[in-house]
Amino acid sequence: MPRFVIRPLIFLLFLLPALTLAGSDTAKEKRWAEQIVDTLIDGEAVWLEAGGQRFLAIFTPAEAPETRGAAILLHGIGAHPDWPEVIHPLRTALPAFGWATLSLQMPVLPNEARASDYPPLFDEVAPRIAAAVNWLKQRGIRNQALIAHSLGTAMASDYLAGKPDPAIRAYVGVSMIESRSDPRLSNVAALMKIHLPVLDIFGSQDLDSVRQAAPARARAARAANNRHYVQVEIPGADHFFTDHEETLVRRIRGWLKRRADGMELP
């Protein structure tokens, strides 16, 4: 789908009125998976299982002589693990710097859904992340980071505020959303319970809710006494980092090298 079609659709997902929805849209996941598997060039499609349901992930091995670790990627609202904006650039570029990537299909809802419809699906998130962590462990990769974008940051933060697997040693939140409608959509609330190294990265032209909540996110990290929290604003970047993909990759891989390259948990 062309970028000029994708971006307005994603913005509309945040603006449409709330719907009465029950359960994730497994048919949509299946359609995404069929399209991805048929056209995948970089990486390998793998099938994981959580809660009795198979879901698609894309594994791209590290290209550098030594694997530094693996990054588990969580996409944004209604998207898929090879989404062309943010997710695809990260999953295909990080391997060149020693980071394998495992991009996950997260639970999705129909196209009409907005972010406030998603919290009921969050219980499906932790089992999927656990399946990814264990899959990587089985391949000898125990130094892992979690990287999420947009709605995926709420899912990731909700998981990390609980009892995350100790293999996950760092967290990158790209365009961390914020909402007062449900505490599970609040990155501010979650950051008060997260003690891992955190890179909070967003654009100067990001969504208003992302930019305006930046000071509150920083205060929440300080309240948690998280000395390894870093906030970075990329000048000129929008919510999808259009034309700023290289900068996004560079800042994330540099931070991972400093904070997650075999470091011990604090």
Secondary structure by P-SEA (a helix, b strand, c coil): ccaaaaaaaaaaaaccccccccccaaaaaaaaaaaaaaccccbbbbbbbcccbbbbbbbbccccccccbbbbbbbccccccccccaaaaaaaccccccbbbbbbbccccccccccccccccccccaaaaaaaaaaaaaacccbbbbbbcaaaaaaaaaaaaccccccccbbbbccbbbbcccccccaaaaaacccccccbbbbccccaaaaaaaaaaaaaaaaaccccbbbbbbcccccccccaaaaaaaaaaaaaaacccccccc
